[in-house]
Structures are given as C-alpha cells and as structure tokens.
C-alpha cells in the first residue's frame, strides 16, 4: 500500500468514529429528553453522512474535507452559542 491508501483508511476511520460518537450522543439526548441538542446532532449526522456519500462517489476529495471542517465549526457554534 502507498501512503495515499493509509490516508484514506485513516480518513474513513475518522469519519466513522465521528458519526458513531455523534449517533450515540443523539440517542442519549433522546433518552434524557434533551430535544434541542438532539436536533443539532441529527442535522449534523445527516450533513456529514451526505458529505461522506458524496466524497465516496466523487473524485474531488478535498471538497469533502473543507465541508467537514465547516460542519464541525457549525456544530461547535450551535452547541456553545445557540442553546
């Protein structure tokens, strides 16, 4: 394997770990009836999932990285300032 393959494996693992942790947080917020945070998390899950799907289907891999960075900043902003 070349270095590019290792970067791809790392990136897939990062996105899967991020979405898994966010899904667990979403389910926990539903369990404790914290619906405001659950809405933010489900929107983020759908956004990142959609971008990940587009990244797999597209040849422009850098676009996904930029959008993922924007999504993480959006989640941080919503968690700290909007609620």
Phi and psi in radians as a Rosetta constraint file:
Dihedral C 1 N 2 CA 2 C 2 CIRCULARHARMONIC -1.552 0.35
Dihedral N 2 CA 2 C 2 N 3 CIRCULARHARMONIC 3.042 0.35
Dihedral C 2 N 3 CA 3 C 3 CIRCULARHARMONIC -1.092 0.35
Dihedral N 3 CA 3 C 3 N 4 CIRCULARHARMONIC -0.594 0.35
Dihedral C 3 N 4 CA 4 C 4 CIRCULARHARMONIC -1.056 0.35
Dihedral N 4 CA 4 C 4 N 5 CIRCULARHARMONIC -0.689 0.35
Dihedral C 4 N 5 CA 5 C 5 CIRCULARHARMONIC -1.144 0.35
Dihedral N 5 CA 5 C 5 N 6 CIRCULARHARMONIC -0.668 0.35
Dihedral C 5 N 6 CA 6 C 6 CIRCULARHARMONIC -1.148 0.35
Dihedral N 6 CA 6 C 6 N 7 CIRCULARHARMONIC -0.649 0.35
Dihedral C 6 N 7 CA 7 C 7 CIRCULARHARMONIC -1.143 0.35
Dihedral N 7 CA 7 C 7 N 8 CIRCULARHARMONIC -0.700 0.35
Dihedral C 7 N 8 CA 8 C 8 CIRCULARHARMONIC -1.119 0.35
Dihedral N 8 CA 8 C 8 N 9 CIRCULARHARMONIC -0.746 0.35
Dihedral C 8 N 9 CA 9 C 9 CIRCULARHARMONIC -1.103 0.35
Dihedral N 9 CA 9 C 9 N 10 CIRCULARHARMONIC -0.757 0.35
Dihedral C 9 N 10 CA 10 C 10 CIRCULARHARMONIC -1.082 0.35
Dihedral N 10 CA 10 C 10 N 11 CIRCULARHARMONIC -0.760 0.35
Dihedral C 10 N 11 CA 11 C 11 CIRCULARHARMONIC -1.145 0.35
Dihedral N 11 CA 11 C 11 N 12 CIRCULARHARMONIC -0.755 0.35
Dihedral C 11 N 12 CA 12 C 12 CIRCULARHARMONIC -1.048 0.35
Dihedral N 12 CA 12 C 12 N 13 CIRCULARHARMONIC -0.760 0.35
Dihedral C 12 N 13 CA 13 C 13 CIRCULARHARMONIC -1.108 0.35
Dihedral N 13 CA 13 C 13 N 14 CIRCULARHARMONIC -0.689 0.35
Dihedral C 13 N 14 CA 14 C 14 CIRCULARHARMONIC -1.103 0.35
Dihedral N 14 CA 14 C 14 N 15 CIRCULARHARMONIC -0.813 0.35
Dihedral C 14 N 15 CA 15 C 15 CIRCULARHARMONIC -1.165 0.35
Dihedral N 15 CA 15 C 15 N 16 CIRCULARHARMONIC -0.712 0.35
Dihedral C 15 N 16 CA 16 C 16 CIRCULARHARMONIC -1.141 0.35
Dihedral N 16 CA 16 C 16 N 17 CIRCULARHARMONIC -0.722 0.35
Dihedral C 16 N 17 CA 17 C 17 CIRCULARHARMONIC -1.135 0.35
Dihedral N 17 CA 17 C 17 N 18 CIRCULARHARMONIC -0.757 0.35
Dihedral C 17 N 18 CA 18 C 18 CIRCULARHARMONIC -1.058 0.35
Dihedral N 18 CA 18 C 18 N 19 CIRCULARHARMONIC -0.832 0.35
Dihedral C 18 N 19 CA 19 C 19 CIRCULARHARMONIC -1.228 0.35
Dihedral N 19 CA 19 C 19 N 20 CIRCULARHARMONIC -0.587 0.35
Dihedral C 19 N 20 CA 20 C 20 CIRCULARHARMONIC -1.138 0.35
Dihedral N 20 CA 20 C 20 N 21 CIRCULARHARMONIC -0.806 0.35
Dihedral C 20 N 21 CA 21 C 21 CIRCULARHARMONIC -1.137 0.35
Dihedral N 21 CA 21 C 21 N 22 CIRCULARHARMONIC -0.693 0.35
Dihedral C 21 N 22 CA 22 C 22 CIRCULARHARMONIC -1.174 0.35
Dihedral N 22 CA 22 C 22 N 23 CIRCULARHARMONIC -0.616 0.35
Dihedral C 22 N 23 CA 23 C 23 CIRCULARHARMONIC -1.173 0.35
Dihedral N 23 CA 23 C 23 N 24 CIRCULARHARMONIC -0.699 0.35
Dihedral C 23 N 24 CA 24 C 24 CIRCULARHARMONIC -1.125 0.35
Dihedral N 24 CA 24 C 24 N 25 CIRCULARHARMONIC -0.737 0.35
Dihedral C 24 N 25 CA 25 C 25 CIRCULARHARMONIC -1.102 0.35
Dihedral N 25 CA 25 C 25 N 26 CIRCULARHARMONIC -0.681 0.35
Dihedral C 25 N 26 CA 26 C 26 CIRCULARHARMONIC -1.084 0.35
Dihedral N 26 CA 26 C 26 N 27 CIRCULARHARMONIC -0.822 0.35
Dihedral C 26 N 27 CA 27 C 27 CIRCULARHARMONIC -1.124 0.35
Dihedral N 27 CA 27 C 27 N 28 CIRCULARHARMONIC -0.670 0.35
Dihedral C 27 N 28 CA 28 C 28 CIRCULARHARMONIC -1.147 0.35
Dihedral N 28 CA 28 C 28 N 29 CIRCULARHARMONIC -0.715 0.35
Dihedral C 28 N 29 CA 29 C 29 CIRCULARHARMONIC -1.142 0.35
Dihedral N 29 CA 29 C 29 N 30 CIRCULARHARMONIC -0.620 0.35
Dihedral C 29 N 30 CA 30 C 30 CIRCULARHARMONIC -1.145 0.35
Dihedral N 30 CA 30 C 30 N 31 CIRCULARHARMONIC -0.682 0.35
Dihedral C 30 N 31 CA 31 C 31 CIRCULARHARMONIC -1.116 0.35
Dihedral N 31 CA 31 C 31 N 32 CIRCULARHARMONIC -0.715 0.35
Dihedral C 31 N 32 CA 32 C 32 CIRCULARHARMONIC -1.613 0.35
Dihedral N 32 CA 32 C 32 N 33 CIRCULARHARMONIC 0.149 0.35
Dihedral C 32 N 33 CA 33 C 33 CIRCULARHARMONIC 1.080 0.35
Dihedral N 33 CA 33 C 33 N 34 CIRCULARHARMONIC 0.701 0.35
Dihedral C 33 N 34 CA 34 C 34 CIRCULARHARMONIC -1.749 0.35
Dihedral N 34 CA 34 C 34 N 35 CIRCULARHARMONIC 1.389 0.35
Dihedral C 34 N 35 CA 35 C 35 CIRCULARHARMONIC -1.300 0.35
Dihedral N 35 CA 35 C 35 N 36 CIRCULARHARMONIC -0.442 0.35
Dihedral C 35 N 36 CA 36 C 36 CIRCULARHARMONIC -1.127 0.35
Dihedral N 36 CA 36 C 36 N 37 CIRCULARHARMONIC -0.822 0.35
Dihedral C 36 N 37 CA 37 C 37 CIRCULARHARMONIC -1.229 0.35
Dihedral N 37 CA 37 C 37 N 38 CIRCULARHARMONIC -0.583 0.35
Dihedral C 37 N 38 CA 38 C 38 CIRCULARHARMONIC -1.106 0.35
Dihedral N 38 CA 38 C 38 N 39 CIRCULARHARMONIC -0.641 0.35
Dihedral C 38 N 39 CA 39 C 39 CIRCULARHARMONIC -1.133 0.35
Dihedral N 39 CA 39 C 39 N 40 CIRCULARHARMONIC -0.744 0.35
Dihedral C 39 N 40 CA 40 C 40 CIRCULARHARMONIC -1.100 0.35
Dihedral N 40 CA 40 C 40 N 41 CIRCULARHARMONIC -0.742 0.35
Dihedral C 40 N 41 CA 41 C 41 CIRCULARHARMONIC -1.201 0.35
Dihedral N 41 CA 41 C 41 N 42 CIRCULARHARMONIC -0.663 0.35
Dihedral C 41 N 42 CA 42 C 42 CIRCULARHARMONIC -1.235 0.35
Dihedral N 42 CA 42 C 42 N 43 CIRCULARHARMONIC -0.633 0.35
Dihedral C 42 N 43 CA 43 C 43 CIRCULARHARMONIC -1.122 0.35
Dihedral N 43 CA 43 C 43 N 44 CIRCULARHARMONIC -0.725 0.35
Dihedral C 43 N 44 CA 44 C 44 CIRCULARHARMONIC -1.152 0.35
Dihedral N 44 CA 44 C 44 N 45 CIRCULARHARMONIC -0.732 0.35
Dihedral C 44 N 45 CA 45 C 45 CIRCULARHARMONIC -1.052 0.35
Dihedral N 45 CA 45 C 45 N 46 CIRCULARHARMONIC -0.787 0.35
Dihedral C 45 N 46 CA 46 C 46 CIRCULARHARMONIC -1.143 0.35
Dihedral N 46 CA 46 C 46 N 47 CIRCULARHARMONIC -0.700 0.35
Dihedral C 46 N 47 CA 47 C 47 CIRCULARHARMONIC -1.131 0.35
Dihedral N 47 CA 47 C 47 N 48 CIRCULARHARMONIC -0.861 0.35
Dihedral C 47 N 48 CA 48 C 48 CIRCULARHARMONIC -1.177 0.35
Dihedral N 48 CA 48 C 48 N 49 CIRCULARHARMONIC -0.688 0.35
Dihedral C 48 N 49 CA 49 C 49 CIRCULARHARMONIC -1.082 0.35
Dihedral N 49 CA 49 C 49 N 50 CIRCULARHARMONIC -0.731 0.35
Dihedral C 49 N 50 CA 50 C 50 CIRCULARHARMONIC -1.128 0.35
Dihedral N 50 CA 50 C 50 N 51 CIRCULARHARMONIC -0.741 0.35
Dihedral C 50 N 51 CA 51 C 51 CIRCULARHARMONIC -1.155 0.35
Dihedral N 51 CA 51 C 51 N 52 CIRCULARHARMONIC -0.647 0.35
Dihedral C 51 N 52 CA 52 C 52 CIRCULARHARMONIC -1.130 0.35
Dihedral N 52 CA 52 C 52 N 53 CIRCULARHARMONIC -0.715 0.35
Dihedral C 52 N 53 CA 53 C 53 CIRCULARHARMONIC -1.083 0.35
Dihedral N 53 CA 53 C 53 N 54 CIRCULARHARMONIC -0.780 0.35
Dihedral C 53 N 54 CA 54 C 54 CIRCULARHARMONIC -1.129 0.35
Dihedral N 54 CA 54 C 54 N 55 CIRCULARHARMONIC -0.620 0.35
Dihedral C 54 N 55 CA 55 C 55 CIRCULARHARMONIC -1.132 0.35
Dihedral N 55 CA 55 C 55 N 56 CIRCULARHARMONIC -0.695 0.35
Dihedral C 55 N 56 CA 56 C 56 CIRCULARHARMONIC -1.158 0.35
Dihedral N 56 CA 56 C 56 N 57 CIRCULARHARMONIC -0.683 0.35
Dihedral C 56 N 57 CA 57 C 57 CIRCULARHARMONIC -1.454 0.35
Dihedral N 57 CA 57 C 57 N 58 CIRCULARHARMONIC -0.271 0.35
Dihedral C 57 N 58 CA 58 C 58 CIRCULARHARMONIC -1.824 0.35
Dihedral N 58 CA 58 C 58 N 59 CIRCULARHARMONIC 2.764 0.35
Dihedral C 58 N 59 CA 59 C 59 CIRCULARHARMONIC -1.592 0.35
Dihedral N 59 CA 59 C 59 N 60 CIRCULARHARMONIC -0.218 0.35
Dihedral C 59 N 60 CA 60 C 60 CIRCULARHARMONIC -1.580 0.35
Dihedral N 60 CA 60 C 60 N 61 CIRCULARHARMONIC 1.508 0.35
Dihedral C 60 N 61 CA 61 C 61 CIRCULARHARMONIC -1.287 0.35
Dihedral N 61 CA 61 C 61 N 62 CIRCULARHARMONIC -0.520 0.35
Dihedral C 61 N 62 CA 62 C 62 CIRCULARHARMONIC -1.208 0.35
Dihedral N 62 CA 62 C 62 N 63 CIRCULARHARMONIC -0.517 0.35
Dihedral C 62 N 63 CA 63 C 63 CIRCULARHARMONIC -1.064 0.35
Dihedral N 63 CA 63 C 63 N 64 CIRCULARHARMONIC -0.720 0.35
Dihedral C 63 N 64 CA 64 C 64 CIRCULARHARMONIC -1.101 0.35
Dihedral N 64 CA 64 C 64 N 65 CIRCULARHARMONIC -0.719 0.35
Dihedral C 64 N 65 CA 65 C 65 CIRCULARHARMONIC -1.065 0.35
Dihedral N 65 CA 65 C 65 N 66 CIRCULARHARMONIC -0.716 0.35
Dihedral C 65 N 66 CA 66 C 66 CIRCULARHARMONIC -1.155 0.35
Dihedral N 66 CA 66 C 66 N 67 CIRCULARHARMONIC -0.750 0.35
Dihedral C 66 N 67 CA 67 C 67 CIRCULARHARMONIC -1.185 0.35
Dihedral N 67 CA 67 C 67 N 68 CIRCULARHARMONIC -0.634 0.35
Dihedral C 67 N 68 CA 68 C 68 CIRCULARHARMONIC -1.131 0.35
Dihedral N 68 CA 68 C 68 N 69 CIRCULARHARMONIC -0.697 0.35
Dihedral C 68 N 69 CA 69 C 69 CIRCULARHARMONIC -1.081 0.35
Dihedral N 69 CA 69 C 69 N 70 CIRCULARHARMONIC -0.712 0.35
Dihedral C 69 N 70 CA 70 C 70 CIRCULARHARMONIC -1.156 0.35
Dihedral N 70 CA 70 C 70 N 71 CIRCULARHARMONIC -0.657 0.35
Dihedral C 70 N 71 CA 71 C 71 CIRCULARHARMONIC -1.134 0.35
Dihedral N 71 CA 71 C 71 N 72 CIRCULARHARMONIC -0.713 0.35
Dihedral C 71 N 72 CA 72 C 72 CIRCULARHARMONIC -1.145 0.35
Dihedral N 72 CA 72 C 72 N 73 CIRCULARHARMONIC -0.679 0.35
Dihedral C 72 N 73 CA 73 C 73 CIRCULARHARMONIC -1.151 0.35
Dihedral N 73 CA 73 C 73 N 74 CIRCULARHARMONIC -0.669 0.35
Dihedral C 73 N 74 CA 74 C 74 CIRCULARHARMONIC -1.102 0.35
Dihedral N 74 CA 74 C 74 N 75 CIRCULARHARMONIC -0.765 0.35
Dihedral C 74 N 75 CA 75 C 75 CIRCULARHARMONIC -1.109 0.35
Dihedral N 75 CA 75 C 75 N 76 CIRCULARHARMONIC -0.743 0.35
Dihedral C 75 N 76 CA 76 C 76 CIRCULARHARMONIC -1.078 0.35
Dihedral N 76 CA 76 C 76 N 77 CIRCULARHARMONIC -0.763 0.35
Dihedral C 76 N 77 CA 77 C 77 CIRCULARHARMONIC -1.101 0.35
Dihedral N 77 CA 77 C 77 N 78 CIRCULARHARMONIC -0.812 0.35
Dihedral C 77 N 78 CA 78 C 78 CIRCULARHARMONIC -1.131 0.35
Dihedral N 78 CA 78 C 78 N 79 CIRCULARHARMONIC -0.676 0.35
Dihedral C 78 N 79 CA 79 C 79 CIRCULARHARMONIC -1.225 0.35
Dihedral N 79 CA 79 C 79 N 80 CIRCULARHARMONIC -0.551 0.35
Dihedral C 79 N 80 CA 80 C 80 CIRCULARHARMONIC -1.711 0.35
Dihedral N 80 CA 80 C 80 N 81 CIRCULARHARMONIC -0.465 0.35
Dihedral C 80 N 81 CA 81 C 81 CIRCULARHARMONIC -2.081 0.35
Dihedral N 81 CA 81 C 81 N 82 CIRCULARHARMONIC -0.504 0.35
Dihedral C 81 N 82 CA 82 C 82 CIRCULARHARMONIC -1.500 0.35
Dihedral N 82 CA 82 C 82 N 83 CIRCULARHARMONIC -0.428 0.35
